[in-house]
């Protein structure tokens, strides 16, 4: 992710290219891609098996594992096309490689059992039964576990992908055996063996696609009204209060833009759909990297915010291999930070006036970045700076926070900066220049919001590179 100041985009650039497919379209495209990818992919081991089954067991094992790599590459490549349209920054190469690695592992385990059957069938049941169960479970886990290493960067609850894939492949293998077992017979021609394998691969792919696609859609777009439990350790009262509806029956009308600076008008026309309810509450999920000292740590977070109520940001990361969880909040006019190692041992505990002032400034900046309707709230006033910039005045924490936004000619919000109370590295509490750079966009509900963010201290100065402490992508966003 670039951390340079963004260049101004040409007015004719099409910026509406990163929209979610929606759960139904995602299920359909996943069903087609996975079924097609597995049908064609399974053709590879079917052909190889028909040609090499009578060779030396060791050679057969190696060749079938290589055939499994081919199957995985074709399946992963087909699936990556769908996921590449769904997730910003998604690596199709990584997904395809992970799927191929998982398929290779699965074929290795399966062929190991087949090629050594003359040995292990002589062992007592007390050994073969638990060993068989372990081998079978490992085989079923292999593809889902390999894919999880990529998917975990893009969705919450990504660990559930592994057990769901176990079920999907268990059903798929059942369909495969149900089709091929009665049809494959000794003495058949190679062409017939391959044709039966293709039919079985199609059935297996369809079953795997149906189960895994159903769950993928739920991971990406949880059903309306789906339970969203309070993150561990977060004050439940504040979390629940920030879920309250902010719908005051105001809708977006271009007439509301009269009198606003031209950059703000251009921005609002670009990001707010006509007739959209002007909601000032949001729940958002991010994944990215957080700077702790001199090192960067992967993190995942959830945040709820409302213009009037403040925010609660809950996150999890690892330090020295140990899980760290906690929250920052600005609610009831107070700021607080609470972070623990292993969920028990206190790592950071801070509150008081200095923390509250810093959190209030953060709240003002995040509102404009993540909740476009705030820009049209009567409590927010604007003054022009130039043809690309305007400054908002937002009251937070009893102080007027002045946040300057930069909007490119096409209407994209590209940068926010302000003087924010805080403690950059090597400095004491005070007012310091703070800002964020904003990249790609995506539509959520009736709004287009930035989904690629780099934030830190000293924006616009030579110390900006050292001041950056967070870079993340938005993976889920809903307004209320």
Buried (B, 14 or more C-beta within 10 A) or exposed (E): BEEEBBEBBEEEEEBEEBEBBEBEBBBBBBBBBBBBBBBBBBBBBBBBBBBBEEEEBEEBBBBBBBBBBBBBBBBBBBBBBBBBBBBBBBBBEBBBBBBBBBBBBBBBBBBBBEBEEEEBEEEEEEEBEEEEEEBBEBBBBBBBBBBBBBBBBBBBEBEBBBEBBBBBBBBBBEBBEEBBEEBEEEEBEEEBBBBBBBBBBBBBBBBBBBBBBBBBBBBBBBEEEEEBEBBEBBBEEBBEBBBEEBBEEBBBEEEBBEEBBBBBBBBBEBBBEEEBBBBBBBBBBBBBBBBEEEEBBEBBBBBBBBBEBBBBBBBBBEBEEEEBBBBBBBBEEBBBBBBBBEEEEEBEEEBEEBBBBBBBBBBBBBBBBBBBBBBBBEEBEBEEBEEBBBBBBBEBBEEEBBBBBBBBBBBBBBBBBBBBBBBBBEEEBEEBBBBBBBBBBBBBBBBBBBBBBBBBBBBEEEBBEBBBBBBBBBBBBBBB
